[in-house]
């Protein structure tokens, strides 16, 4: 008898364990899945947007170089300095260039003297030749001498102009007004302009108006238009939204890892200079927009075949049933809604009925099924 009781207790314990782990757990999971969460239907502006990334850049960047070789004597501007067009920003040692100008001036004076002597001889022997006292070959010598002297004077004038121009090139001046965003020159540095023009400075025209070069996928580029509104954020100000406008869609494709993208230029204002060249921007191109429409959170939508339903979580089934019975009682008593007016609730898949309607204040725009009066 004692052995029988022990065996019975063991079997009962095993049976309870099986019941708990297979049936009780399943029931708890089922109850967990039938929790609901309530969200109000509100009137909002709904937008259809295309997301892309891009980098900020100044509207115009100018690289400033040197057209003459020499040693940097002075550097007058540094990073972030504001410059105006024509302002002196660096100077190359001019000793050699000044000597070249003086040499060209002396050569010009010499050629002018030669021309003067050749002109005097030409004018002296021309009447003699015309009277026949001088042969044509002899007179031709004087004529050619005069023309050669004239050509030499012109050549010397050009050489002098070139020497003066090179002297002017020693003064590095800003070609545009703007801000220096890069400097690659130091005092005492030797600049060699024999082959490639060295880059000394980079000047951004105006950082109060900037551009974003965005990469848009080929599947979305057809929806991008000039003048389209754009919203974007940058990592430095994640909570702040900036606005811009599409100004150009470049036709040249950019193929990156076998993915075809197109460059879209977006113009944006930057009055406080918080946006800097090189920043990465995450852009939303506003393709379509409707204002003042009824809306629910996107996370509350369960899309099914030929149906759209608003998903509800985090409310117990008993509470939902009690609310539904309360609203039914209100309708039978002539009530017109209640605290749930303007709300929409949906039972989980497989539950009885349709939506738990929100009285006459409920909306049918998000509903399927034949729930309460608010769900019709």
Secondary structure, 3 states (H helix, E strand, C coil): CHHHHHHHHHHHHHHHHHHHHHHHHHHHHHHHHCCCCCCECEEEEEEEEEEEEEEEEECCEEEEECCCCEEEEEECCCCCCEECCCCEEEEECCHHHHHHHHHHHHHHHHHHHHHHHHHHHHHHHHHHHHCCCCCHHHHHHHHHHHHHHHHHHHHHHHHHHHHHHHHHHCEEECCCCEEEEEECCCCCCEECCCCCCCEEEEEECCCCEEEEEEEEECCCHHHCCCCCEEEEEECCEEEEEEEEEEEEEEEEEEEECCEEEEEEEEEEECCCCCCCCCCEEEEEEEEEEEEEEEECCHHHEEEECCEEEECCCCCCHHHHHHHHHHHHHHHHCCCCCCCCCCECEECCCCCCCCEECCHHHCCCCCCCCCCCHHHC
